[in-house]
Each structure stands twice: as C-alpha cells, then as structure tokens.
C-alpha cells in the first residue's frame, strides 16, 4: 500500500506504520513527514482500530456543495453551452439562483465535482 495506493496521504500513513514497525521513534516520524505528534498518534490509533481501512480518508470530508443536484446539473449544462465565457455564465447563474450567494471559486468547485 505504501508504494501503490493512488492517494498520497494513504501511502504516507502506511509508510509511517512501516517505519514504526522498524522501531523508528514517533518524533523521528513526525520530523520525516513534518506533522505533529498527535497526527502520527492518530494514524497509529486508526491502524490499530481499523487496519488498512483506517489509513484511508473516510467519505464526507471537505466542503459540502451549496447547490442542489438540480442546480449543479443546470450549471454544468450552461458551461457546456458556452465554455469560453465562464465568468458571464457564472454571473448569470448567480443572479438566478434564488438568493443563494457564493463566490466563483465555490461554483467552479461544484463544476469539478
């Protein structure tokens, strides 16, 4: 897992477990990954509690979308129609969103999802 997992953070956590198994100290592991002692301790606790599954990020982390699924579909369709005028599409969409306010960055992140 520490060589082949697609997510960098999961590989890093697995490598930390291997380093610990080779009797490297927690402060050394902290300095290798530039994280605090509590972070490494959490990795070890998750490993002991859930095994390999404890090293992978759980679902539901991060910012929730401020748009409904219907609004997301509408936004994607508008951008597909005129992909070269993204700012104007986002401005029109913002005006028609029934009072939901957000910045262009948040709307772009909804597009990526």
C-alpha positions as CSV (number, residue, x, y, z in Angstrom):
1,X,0.0,0.0,0.0
2,X,2.8,2.5,0.8
3,X,4.0,2.2,-2.8
4,X,0.9,1.6,-4.9
5,X,-2.1,3.3,-3.3
6,X,-3.5,6.1,-5.6
7,X,-3.8,8.6,-2.7
8,X,-0.6,10.2,-1.4
9,X,-1.9,10.6,2.1
10,X,-2.8,6.9,2.5
11,X,0.7,5.9,1.2
12,X,2.3,8.3,3.6
13,X,0.3,6.9,6.6
14,X,1.2,3.3,5.5
15,X,4.9,4.2,5.3
16,X,4.7,5.7,8.8
17,X,3.3,2.4,10.1
18,X,6.2,0.6,8.4
19,X,8.7,3.0,9.9
20,X,7.2,2.4,13.4
21,X,7.4,-1.3,12.9
22,X,11.1,-0.9,12.1
23,X,11.4,0.8,15.6
24,X,11.7,4.4,14.4
25,X,10.6,6.8,17.1
26,X,7.5,8.9,16.9
27,X,9.5,12.2,16.9
28,X,11.5,10.9,14.0
29,X,8.4,10.0,12.0
30,X,7.0,13.4,12.9
31,X,10.1,15.1,11.5
32,X,10.1,13.0,8.4
33,X,6.6,14.0,7.5
34,X,6.6,17.4,9.1
35,X,3.5,16.7,11.2
36,X,2.8,16.9,14.9
37,X,2.9,14.1,17.4
38,X,-0.9,14.0,17.6
39,X,-1.2,13.4,13.9
40,X,1.1,10.4,14.0
41,X,-0.6,9.1,17.1
42,X,-4.0,9.3,15.2
43,X,-2.5,7.4,12.3
44,X,-1.4,4.6,14.7
45,X,-4.7,4.6,16.5
46,X,-6.6,4.3,13.2
47,X,-4.3,1.5,12.1
48,X,-4.8,-0.4,15.4
49,X,-8.6,0.1,15.3
50,X,-9.4,-0.4,11.6
51,X,-6.3,-1.9,10.0
52,X,-5.6,-0.8,6.4
53,X,-9.1,0.8,6.1
54,X,-8.0,3.2,9.0
55,X,-5.3,4.7,6.8
56,X,-7.7,5.8,4.0
57,X,-9.7,9.1,4.3
58,X,-13.3,8.5,5.1
59,X,-16.1,9.8,2.8
60,X,-17.8,13.0,3.5
61,X,-14.7,15.1,4.2
62,X,-14.4,18.6,2.8
63,X,-16.8,21.4,1.9
64,X,-20.4,20.5,1.1
65,X,-21.9,21.9,-2.1
66,X,-24.1,24.9,-1.6
67,X,-26.0,23.9,-4.8
68,X,-28.7,21.3,-5.1
69,X,-28.2,18.5,-7.5
70,X,-30.7,20.2,-9.9
71,X,-28.7,23.4,-9.8
72,X,-25.4,21.6,-10.4
73,X,-26.8,20.0,-13.5
74,X,-28.1,23.3,-14.7
75,X,-24.7,24.9,-14.2
76,X,-22.9,22.2,-16.0
77,X,-25.2,22.5,-19.0
78,X,-24.7,26.2,-19.1
79,X,-21.0,25.9,-19.1
80,X,-21.1,23.2,-21.7
81,X,-23.1,25.5,-24.0
82,X,-20.6,28.4,-23.7
83,X,-17.3,27.2,-22.2
84,X,-15.3,30.2,-23.3
85,X,-17.4,32.7,-21.4
86,X,-17.2,31.2,-17.9
87,X,-17.4,34.5,-16.0
88,X,-20.6,35.6,-17.7
89,X,-22.2,32.1,-17.2
90,X,-21.3,32.2,-13.5
91,X,-22.6,35.7,-13.2
92,X,-26.0,34.9,-14.8
93,X,-26.3,31.7,-12.8
94,X,-25.5,33.7,-9.6
95,X,-28.4,36.1,-10.4
96,X,-30.9,33.3,-11.0
97,X,-30.0,31.1,-8.0
98,X,-32.9,32.2,-5.8
99,X,-30.8,34.0,-3.2
100,X,-28.0,31.5,-2.7
101,X,-24.8,33.5,-2.7
102,X,-21.3,32.2,-3.3
103,X,-18.0,33.1,-4.9
104,X,-17.0,32.0,-8.4
105,X,-14.4,29.7,-6.8
106,X,-17.1,27.7,-4.9
107,X,-19.2,27.4,-8.1
108,X,-16.1,26.2,-10.0
109,X,-15.5,23.6,-7.4
110,X,-19.1,22.4,-7.8
111,X,-18.4,22.1,-11.5
112,X,-15.4,19.9,-10.9
113,X,-17.3,17.5,-8.7
